[in-house]
Amino acid sequence: MAKTKLTTRKGLSLSSIEASDTSEVFPAAATARRHLLLFVGVVIVYVGVALSQILLHPPAVGGGSHFVLLADGWLHGHLYIVGTPPATSDFTNYHGHWYVAFPPLPAVLMLPLVAIFHRSYQAVITLVFSVGMGVLNIWLMQQVLLRLVRKHLLGGTFGTVAWLLVCFALGTELFYATMKGSVWFVAHVVATTFLLLYICELLGKQRSWVAAILLGLASLSRSTTLLAFPFFLVWTLAQHRKKPLVLLQNWTTFGSVLGVFLVGMLLYNYARFGSPLDFGYNSMLVNPLVGDNLHGYGQFSTHFLATNVRFMLLEPPKLLATFPYVSFNPYGTSIFLTMPILFFVVLGFRKFRGFASSLLAGCVLPIGAVLLYFNTGWYQFGYRFALDFLPFLFVLAAMGMPERSTWYVKTLIILSVLLNVWGYIVFTYARPPLLGW
């Protein structure tokens, strides 16, 4: 294997990585079984938690089932929902009809379930769908990690992959978002699926048109993920800088396909609200605590920058005198204090500056967008908007770790898991009060 380059050269270029031996690093049969058992074990935990939640804390009827109602409306031949929603929060009323302003891909994926159950079991359908997509995300992250190992971008032991996969599944914002199973969180979970597929494609065959389709689909669940397009641009620039015609062809194909998705979303807006630039957010019925911001400053403004920086990066967990003793501000908690494994991001540039730069490029614009957004994610554990760029940030953190999981790596992973499991329990069963801006 052409592996010696990694120990002798820092800042290995992407073209050198691509030229290195990408054959299977792990012994095929035995290790494949171990990875399968690892995946099954994590899935059992997810299913067990979801079943316990349904039994002990049944999902609220009528809240957060926007995509079920939207899919049902489509089945009736409308772009709006049928009748009046049970709860009108975060719906848009336009010309006497109620619309779901959010990008529509989750409703598209739910159509088979809604065609069977219609408007029955709305909350359960949404939760089951969310957990199913969450399980798919676990499998996809496992594939990303294995491809990183094959390209020598990550330590090649089963233990390394196992620790990281458990951390991603149980020690990041994905766990709470998946188990929450309501409209805002489902959108994040679905977008994560296609961001992981996007990364997988660029660690594999690197087809420009496929990468664009996957990123376009992610944006049809969370619009801000469209801003992750620089990941592709920086990646291909590093590989084809000496082949300008190849680079131009890749960029042209990628941009053209992404443009189709953008035009499609604008046409969808026009069909709903009579204007391609009206996404339905300005007339959405939002909670007055954040609605004043939306109507006073618009959906994006530098006015919100300081608040979002605080809740994304600085806000600590809260110590309480009574149960649950440790709580979190529902407006948001620092991503580095709920997912301390992300501290390794700063070390991800030690060996693979080109690839690390590509990952960072995928984060910069989405981070900028959410820092200018009119709210911090509202009632949540952690900072849910981090899921718009978490797949890139998590991979970058994984690359910053030692090749073998040391005691301090395992300590941070365990701490990440404990924080996110505790946060899930607190927000599901204790419902902490708003702690103020």
Secondary structure, DSSP 8 states (H G I E B T S, - for coil): ---THHHH-SS--HHHHHHS--S--S-HHHHHHHHHHHHHHHHHHHHHHHHHHHHHS---TTSS-HHHHHHHHHHTT-SS-SS--SS-TT-EEETTEEE--S-SHHHHHHHHHHHHHTTTTHHHHHHHHHHHHHHHHHHHHHHHHHHHHHTTSS---HHHHHHHHHHHHHSSHHHHHHHH-SHHHHHHHHHHHHHHHHHHHHTTT--HHHHHHHHHHHHTT-GGGGGGTHHHHHHHHHHHTT-HHHHHHHHHHHHHHHHHHHHHHHHHHHHHHSSTT--S-TTB---HHHHHHHHHH-SB-GGGHHHHHIIIII---EE-SSTTSEE--TT---HHHH-GGGGGGGGTTSS-HHHHHHHHHHHHHHHHHHHTBSSS-SS-SS-GGGGGTHHHHHHHHHHTS-SS--HHHHHHHHHHHHHHHHHHHIIIII-------
